[in-house]
Amino acid sequence: MATVIAVRGTAEERIEPELGAVAVTVGTSAPDRDTALARTTEARERLIAEVRALEGAGALDTWSAGQLRVWSHRPWNNEGKQLPLVHQTSAEVEVVFTDLERLGEWVSGASVAEHLAIGGIDWRLTDATRRRVQELAQRNAVADAVEKARVYASALGLGTPVPVELADTGLLAAHPAPQPRGARMFAMAASSDMAGGGSGAEFAPAKLVIEASVEARFEA
């Protein structure tokens, strides 16, 4: 009678990011609505002009700009007194760099520009690279499962195990745990390191990690 061997195979691939997506917020607040709107509109137009120049220089993959939003509120001071009406404006812009060296230079200047706030950098891969590395991780996860089954069969004095079932993690379990299925990608450690103070920013993006895991049953 055949012995059933159940294993989980895992693998991960680490790769340098190819793209850096910078989230920028343009906005201000002022007692006068027209003043707040004018300041933000001017800053937004100036930012978009810079982005178009970067695009023309071949430093970008893509970029997008959201609509300008305006709203009003009456803040409270620390004594519980409601203050006069304040008008707030905001617009979101995302700039996706392919030239990561140029990204660091640009963010260094944009981070101190008036009415601009850098929300963070999202390190990414191109679609083609992500698919290629994901497939490699999946293949290696299957190879890991096969090797584990071979070791267990050998320890039991059995012959070469034959695969009978293979699935993403959780699909073979009677009561699957809430775990990620198939392949997933995440950034290791911090997304970047900045050095140099006001004179400039040096970015050292962390490697991206693509993980894959499978569950398999073998008979030996």
C-alpha positions as CSV (number, residue, x, y, z in Angstrom):
1,M,0.0,0.0,0.0
2,A,1.4,3.4,-1.0
3,T,2.4,5.9,1.7
4,V,1.0,9.5,1.2
5,I,3.5,12.3,1.8
6,A,2.2,15.8,2.1
7,V,4.6,18.8,1.9
8,R,4.7,22.5,1.4
9,G,7.2,24.0,-1.0
10,T,8.4,27.6,-0.7
11,A,10.7,29.9,-2.7
12,E,11.6,33.5,-2.9
13,E,13.4,35.6,-5.5
14,R,15.0,39.0,-4.7
15,I,15.5,41.6,-7.3
16,E,16.4,45.3,-7.5
17,P,13.4,47.6,-8.2
18,E,13.1,49.0,-11.7
19,L,10.6,51.8,-11.0
20,G,10.1,54.3,-8.2
21,A,6.6,55.8,-7.9
22,V,6.6,59.1,-6.0
23,A,3.3,60.3,-4.4
24,V,3.2,64.1,-4.2
25,T,0.5,66.2,-2.6
26,V,0.1,69.8,-3.6
27,G,-1.9,71.9,-1.2
28,T,-2.3,74.8,1.2
29,S,-4.7,76.5,3.5
30,A,-5.8,80.1,3.9
31,P,-8.6,82.2,5.4
32,D,-9.5,83.3,1.9
33,R,-10.8,80.7,-0.5
34,D,-9.5,82.4,-3.6
35,T,-6.0,82.8,-2.1
36,A,-5.8,79.1,-1.2
37,L,-7.0,78.1,-4.6
38,A,-4.6,80.4,-6.5
39,R,-1.6,79.3,-4.5
40,T,-2.3,75.6,-5.1
41,T,-3.2,76.0,-8.7
42,E,0.1,77.8,-9.3
43,A,2.1,75.2,-7.4
44,R,0.3,72.4,-9.3
45,E,1.0,73.9,-12.7
46,R,4.7,74.4,-11.7
47,L,4.9,70.8,-10.6
48,I,3.3,69.5,-13.8
49,A,5.7,71.5,-15.9
50,E,8.6,69.9,-14.1
51,V,7.1,66.5,-14.6
52,R,6.6,67.1,-18.3
53,A,10.2,68.1,-18.5
54,L,11.3,64.9,-16.8
55,E,9.0,62.9,-19.2
56,G,10.6,64.6,-22.2
57,A,14.1,63.7,-20.8
58,G,13.1,60.0,-20.7
59,A,13.3,59.8,-16.9
60,L,9.7,58.6,-16.4
61,D,7.6,55.6,-17.1
62,T,4.3,57.4,-16.5
63,W,2.7,60.0,-14.4
64,S,-0.8,61.1,-13.4
65,A,-2.5,64.1,-11.8
66,G,-5.7,64.1,-9.8
67,Q,-8.2,66.9,-9.7
68,L,-7.9,69.9,-7.4
69,R,-10.1,69.6,-4.3
70,V,-11.3,72.5,-2.2
71,W,-13.1,72.3,1.2
72,S,-13.6,74.5,4.3
73,H,-13.6,73.8,8.0
74,R,-13.5,75.7,11.3
75,P,-10.6,74.5,13.4
76,W,-10.5,74.5,17.2
77,N,-7.7,75.8,19.4
78,N,-6.2,74.1,22.5
79,E,-8.7,76.1,24.7
80,G,-11.7,74.6,23.0
81,K,-12.6,77.7,21.1
82,Q,-13.6,77.4,17.5
83,L,-11.5,79.6,15.1
84,P,-12.5,81.4,11.9
85,L,-13.2,79.5,8.7
86,V,-10.1,78.0,6.9
87,H,-10.2,77.0,3.3
88,Q,-8.1,73.9,2.4
89,T,-6.9,72.9,-1.1
90,S,-5.2,69.6,-2.2
91,A,-4.3,67.8,-5.4
92,E,-2.5,64.4,-5.8
93,V,0.2,63.7,-8.4
94,E,2.0,60.4,-8.9
95,V,5.3,60.3,-10.8
96,V,6.8,57.0,-11.8
97,F,10.5,57.1,-12.5
98,T,12.6,54.7,-14.5
99,D,15.7,56.7,-13.8
100,L,16.2,56.0,-10.1
101,E,19.2,58.3,-9.9
102,R,17.2,61.2,-11.3
103,L,14.4,60.3,-8.8
104,G,16.7,61.0,-5.9
105,E,17.8,64.3,-7.3
106,W,14.2,65.4,-8.0
107,V,12.8,64.3,-4.7
108,S,15.6,66.2,-2.8
109,G,14.4,69.4,-4.4
110,A,10.6,68.7,-4.3
111,S,10.7,67.8,-0.6
112,V,11.6,71.4,0.3
113,A,9.4,73.2,-2.3
114,E,6.6,75.4,-1.1
115,H,3.1,73.8,-1.0
116,L,4.5,70.3,-1.9
117,A,4.6,67.2,0.3
118,I,6.2,63.9,-0.6
119,G,4.0,61.1,0.6
120,G,6.5,58.3,-0.1
121,I,8.1,56.1,-2.7
122,D,6.6,52.8,-3.9
123,W,9.3,50.7,-5.5
124,R,8.1,48.5,-8.3
125,L,8.9,46.2,-11.2
126,T,7.8,46.4,-14.8
127,D,5.0,44.0,-15.6
128,A,7.2,41.8,-17.8
129,T,9.8,41.5,-15.1
130,R,7.3,40.8,-12.3
131,R,5.7,38.0,-14.4
132,R,9.1,36.5,-15.2
133,V,10.3,36.5,-11.6
134,Q,7.0,35.3,-10.3
135,E,7.1,32.3,-12.6
136,L,10.7,31.5,-11.5
137,A,9.6,31.6,-7.8
138,Q,6.6,29.3,-8.5
139,R,8.8,26.8,-10.3
140,N,11.3,26.8,-7.5
141,A,8.5,26.3,-4.9
142,V,7.5,23.2,-6.8
143,A,11.1,22.0,-6.9
144,D,11.3,22.6,-3.2
145,A,8.2,20.4,-2.6
146,V,9.6,17.6,-4.8
147,E,12.9,17.7,-2.9
148,K,11.2,17.6,0.5
149,A,9.1,14.6,-0.6
150,R,12.2,12.8,-1.8
151,V,13.9,13.3,1.5
152,Y,10.9,12.0,3.5
153,A,10.5,9.0,1.2
154,S,14.2,8.2,1.5
155,A,14.1,8.5,5.3
156,L,11.2,5.9,5.3
157,G,13.1,3.6,3.0
158,L,10.6,4.1,0.2
159,G,11.1,4.6,-3.5
160,T,10.8,7.7,-5.6
161,P,7.7,9.7,-4.6
162,V,5.1,10.3,-7.3
163,P,3.1,13.6,-7.2
164,V,-0.7,13.1,-7.0
165,E,-1.9,16.6,-6.0
166,L,-0.5,20.1,-6.3
167,A,-2.1,23.4,-5.3
168,D,-1.5,26.9,-4.0
169,T,-1.0,27.1,-0.2
170,G,-4.3,26.4,1.6
171,L,-6.2,24.7,-1.2
172,L,-5.3,21.2,-0.1
173,A,-5.9,21.7,3.6
174,A,-9.2,20.5,5.2
175,H,-9.3,23.8,7.1
176,P,-7.1,26.3,5.3
177,A,-5.4,28.9,7.3
178,P,-5.8,32.5,6.0
179,Q,-2.4,32.7,4.2
180,P,-1.4,34.3,0.9
181,R,-1.9,32.0,-2.0
182,G,0.5,31.5,-4.9
183,A,3.1,34.2,-5.4
184,R,3.3,37.6,-3.7
185,M,5.7,40.5,-3.8
186,F,6.9,42.8,-1.0
187,A,9.8,45.1,-0.3
188,M,12.5,44.1,2.2
189,A,13.2,46.4,5.1
190,A,12.8,50.2,4.6
191,S,11.9,51.4,1.1
192,S,14.8,53.8,0.9
193,D,17.7,55.4,2.8
194,M,18.3,59.1,2.6
195,A,21.6,60.7,3.3
196,G,23.3,64.1,2.7
197,G,20.8,66.4,4.5
198,G,19.8,69.4,2.6
199,S,22.5,69.0,0.0
200,G,20.8,66.1,-1.7
201,A,19.2,62.7,-1.1
202,E,20.9,59.4,-1.9
203,F,18.3,56.6,-2.3
204,A,19.2,53.0,-1.7
205,P,16.0,51.2,-2.5
206,A,15.5,47.8,-0.8
207,K,15.3,44.7,-3.0
208,L,11.9,43.5,-3.8
209,V,11.0,40.0,-2.7
210,I,8.7,37.7,-4.7
211,E,7.5,34.7,-2.7
212,A,5.7,31.6,-3.9
213,S,4.4,28.6,-1.9
214,V,2.6,25.4,-2.9
215,E,1.2,22.4,-1.2
216,A,1.6,18.9,-2.7
217,R,0.8,15.3,-1.9
218,F,3.0,12.5,-3.1
219,E,2.7,8.7,-3.0
220,A,5.7,6.4,-2.4
